């Protein structure tokens, strides 16, 4: 059981492997997180604690704490660059290099580089044969990490401060091309009536009809639909709350290896539960518990979207004579149709969990080309 410090004293504790100073002054509690908890840094922390105690005793205490923050001499153990990166990811980004794909791939890149210092890090990054998207993402991570290194005094300067992102050429990926209204109807009917399902198949295509209907109707991300739970559907308010995902892990997309996380941008959004969507969902959610998945595989597990696409979705498109698409094309279809039907980019972005710039850049495909142009 804890106890209060003696009046005018500063305690030194280990908080998440960092040194934390705590004290009371004029009936108010203060705390200050310093550097890594190790013998060398504890010596410096004791000096800082003594300085704070001296200032309190002589009524020279700095209530902003700036005096005690920025004069602190940072000393680090002999960790490698990669070990520092893992520490930053774990304790400051609250992520896990063993689970998060992007941080894992960035760490693996750093391991491959060998010796890394402020004079060669940008050159090593520029020598990687990455796409502009991958380059920009890793540059963003490394910029944040190097700023942290400089702030802690591990590096003296920031070689990435002025490094610019690469321009991303706009590509219209054929596999993400929006479906037309006619194609949507063809696909849905094929699922609903098992048009191309082998008679001997143990799993009927119609089992996935509610899932694919939901994807076309709402434009949610794959992992958002897969991770949707029963309590996210509010029948009283006729709303669907998109607040979490069941994301693929580093291993694969199977249900056993998926990880429940917050949405891509960390925000919850609300979609209307329309009458047609309600009609499709009611048979699926009946008799389910709050934590049960709305959409499940025939075995009652989470749907494996890669497996679903390769074994069912791709086959149906081929049999229908429709150009091959990835499942994400359902999302592009939704965004494009919203814009095409006059829904503002701001509202489209809200419905899709994006920002308006992303909605304009990615979803203005204009499925229906106008037959006329503005008059002069």
N, C-alpha and C positions, 0 to 999 in steps of 0.2 A: 504494500500500500504506500502511495506517495506521500510526501510531506512538503510543507512550504519551506522555502529558503529562509535563512536568517535574514533579518532586515539589513539591506544594504549589500547583500552578497549576490554573486552571479553563479548560477550552476552551469556545468558543462555536461551535456548528454549526447548520446548517439541516437540520431533520428534518421532512419532510412540510410544508414551508413554515411551520414554527414554530421558534422559537429553543429550542435545547436546550443546557443547561449540563452538562458532564461533568467529573468529577474523581475522584481517589483520596485517601483519608485513612485512615490506620492499616490499610493493606493491603486496604481495601474500596472498591469502585467505587460512585459515586453519580451520579445524573443527575436533572435537573430540567427539565421542559418548561414554557416560558413562553409568550409571546404570538407573534403573527404576525411572521414574519421580514421586517423592513424597517429602513430606516436609523434611524428614530426609536426603535424598540424596541431596536435593537442598542445604542444609547447607554445605555439603562437597564439592559440586560443586562450591559454591561461594569461598571457600578456595582455590580450584584448580584454579579458574579464577583469583583470586588475585595473586597467585604464578606466573601464566603465565604473567600477567601484570607487575609484579615486574621484571621478567627476561627480558622482552622486554625493559623496561625502563632502565635497567642497562646493556643491551647488553649481557645478559647471556642466551638468548633464545636457547632451545634445538630443533634444526630443525628436529630431528628424531621423536620428540614427545614422545620418550620412557620414559622420566622423568615424563611426565604428565600422561601417560597411566598406568604404572605399580605401581606407588606409590599411586594410587587412592584407598582409602579405600571403599570397597564395603559394602553397607548396604542394606538389603532387608526387605520388609514388612513381616508380619507374614502370608505368603501364605502357603498353604498346598503343599505337594509334587506333587499332581496331578495338582494343579493350576500352579505351576512352569512348569510342563510338557506341559500343554496347551499353556502357554506363549511361550515356546521354539518352539513348533510345529508351532504356528501361525506366530511369528515374525522372527524366525531364519531359519526354514525349509520351510517357505512359504506354509504350508499345512493347512488342516482344519480337526480337530478331528471329526467334525460332518459329513464330506463327505468322507475322505480317510479311506478305510477299515482297513488297517494295523495299522495306528495310532489310530483309534477308538478302535480296539480290544486291543491294548497295553494299552491305557488309562483305558479301562474297567478292565483290569487285575490289574492295579495299584490301582484302586478304591476298588477292592475286597481285596487287601492286608491289607488295614488299615494303621497302623503306619509304616512308611518306613524311615530307616536311613542307614547310611553307613555300619553299622555292620550286617544288616539283609537282604539287598537288594539281594545279590547274593544267599543266602539261599532260599529266597522266590522264586526267579526265577527258581532255580534248582528243587524246589518242584512242579512246574507246570507240569502236565502230557501232555506236548506238544511234537509234533514230532520234529525231529532234524531240519527240515527246519523252522518251526515256532519258535523254540527256538533260532536259529541263527539269524533270522530276528529281533526278539524282543531284543536279546542281543545287536545287532548292534545299534538299536535305543537308548537303554538305555546307551550304552557306550558313544555315542555322547552327550546325554543329561547330563550324570554325568560329563563329561569333561567340559561342559558348567557351571554346578553348581560349580565346583571347580574353574574355571576361574573367576567366579563372586564372589567367596568367600563365597558362601552359604554353601558348604561343604569344609572341610579342606583337605580331601584325596579322592582318586579315588579307590574305592574297586573293580571296574570292569576292571581296566587297564590290569591285567594279566589273565582275564577270557578267556578261549579258547572256540572256537566254537565246537559243536558236529560234529562228523563224520556222513555224510549222506550216508546210504547204498544205492547202486544203485539198483533201482527197474525198472523192465520192466512192466509197467502198461498195462494190456491187453486192456483196453479201449483206449489206445493211440498207439496201435500197428499200424505200417504203413500199408496202403492198397497196395496190389499188383497192377500191371498194369491192369490185367484182372478185378480186383474188382473195380478199378477206372472207367473203361469203363462201367461196369454193373450199377454202381451207377449213373453216368452221364446220361446214356440212360434211366434209370428209371425216372429220373427227367424230362428229355427233352420230353419224349413221354407219360408222365403221366401213366406209366405202372400200378402202384398200387394206383392210385388216385381214390377214390370213385366217381362214376358218379354224385352223388348228391352233391358233395363237391363244395362249392362256391369258394374256393381257389384252383386252380390247382397247382400241384407240379411243373409244368413247369415255373411258375412265379419265382421260386427260382433257376432255372437252371443257369442263369448268376452268381448268388451269389456263388453257390457251385462250379461252374467251376473256378471262380476267386480264391476261397479258395484252391482248388487243384493245380491250375496253379502257384500261387505266394507264397503260404506258409505263408501268413500274419497272424497275430494274429486275433482272432475273432473281438475284438473291433476296430482294424484297418480297417477291411473290412466294418464293420457296420458304422463306422464314415467317410468313404471315400466320399469326395465331388467332384462334377463335375470338379472344377478348379484344382484338383490334377491330372487329366489326360491331359497330353500335347500331343495333336494330331499332332502338328507340329514336335516335337522332338521324337515322339513315345516313350514317357516315362510316368511312373506312379510314383508320388511322395507320399511316405508314411511319413507323417509329423505330424499326430495327431490321436487321438482315440476318440471314443464315449464310455466311460467306464461305467460300471454298478456302481450304487451308493450303499449306505448301505441298501436302502429299497428293491430294486429288479432290474431286468434286463429290465423292460419295458421302452419304448421310453421316457415316461414322466419323468422318474427318472434317466436317464443317464446324465453323465457329460462329456463335451468336455475337453480333456486334451492333453498334449504332449505325444509322444510315450513313451514306457516303459523306454528306456534309454535316452530320451530327445533329440535324434538325428533324423534327416531326412535322409531317404535313397531313392534311385532311382532304380526302376525296369524297365526292358525293356517292352515296349508294343508290344508284338509279334503279328504277323498277325492273328493267330487263336484267341488270346485274344481280339484283336481289332474287329474282326467279331462278337464276342459274346457281346461286350460292346456297340458297336455303336447303336443298337436299344434301349438300356437302357438309354443312355445319351442324345439322341436326344431331342431337345426342352427343355432341363433343364437349369436352371440358375446356376451360378458359385457356389453358396452356397448350392445347392440342393444335397441331398444324392444320390449317384449312385445306391445303393441297398436299396429298400424300401419294406415295407410290402404292402399287397394289399390295405391298407387304406392310403398309402402314408406316413407312419411313419417309424421310425427306426426299423430294424429287432430285435426282441427279440430272441437272440440265444438259450436261455434255452427253450423257447416255441417252437422254430423251431426244435430243436433236439428231444424233447420229443414227439411232435405231427407228425412230418414228417420224419426227418432224421432217427430216431430210427426205425420207422415203415418200411421204405424202406429197411433198412439193414436186418431186420427180414424177410421180404418177399423174399428178394434175397438169404436168407440163409447165410448171411455174419455175422461174429462174431460182437457183439455189440461194438461200438466205440463212443467216444465223438467227437464233431466237431473239437477239437484241434488235432485230429489224422490226419487231412488234412495237418496241419503244419509239423507234424512229418514225414508224407509221403513225403512231398516236400524236407525236409532236408535230409532224408535218400536217396532219389533218386538222389539228387545233388551229394552226396558223392559216391553213387553207380555208377554214370555215369562219374566219374572222375573229377568233379569240386572240386577244392582245398577247404580245410576247411576254409581258409581265405576268399575266395570268397563266399562260402556258408554262412559263418557268416555274411558277408556284406549284402547279399541278404535277410537274415532273421532278421537283426538287432540285432545280437548277437556278442559275442566275439568268436574267434576260439576255445578256450577251451570248451565252451558250445556246439559248433557245434560237436566237436569230442565226447564229453561225451554223448550227448543226441540223436544224429542223425546217428551215425554209426551203424545202424541196419543191413546193408547189405542185402537188399531184395533179391538180386540174389547171391546165394552162389556159389563160383567158383568150377569148376569141376576138377581142378588140383591145385597142390601146386608148389612153386618155385623149380626148379631143383637144385640138389647139384653137 
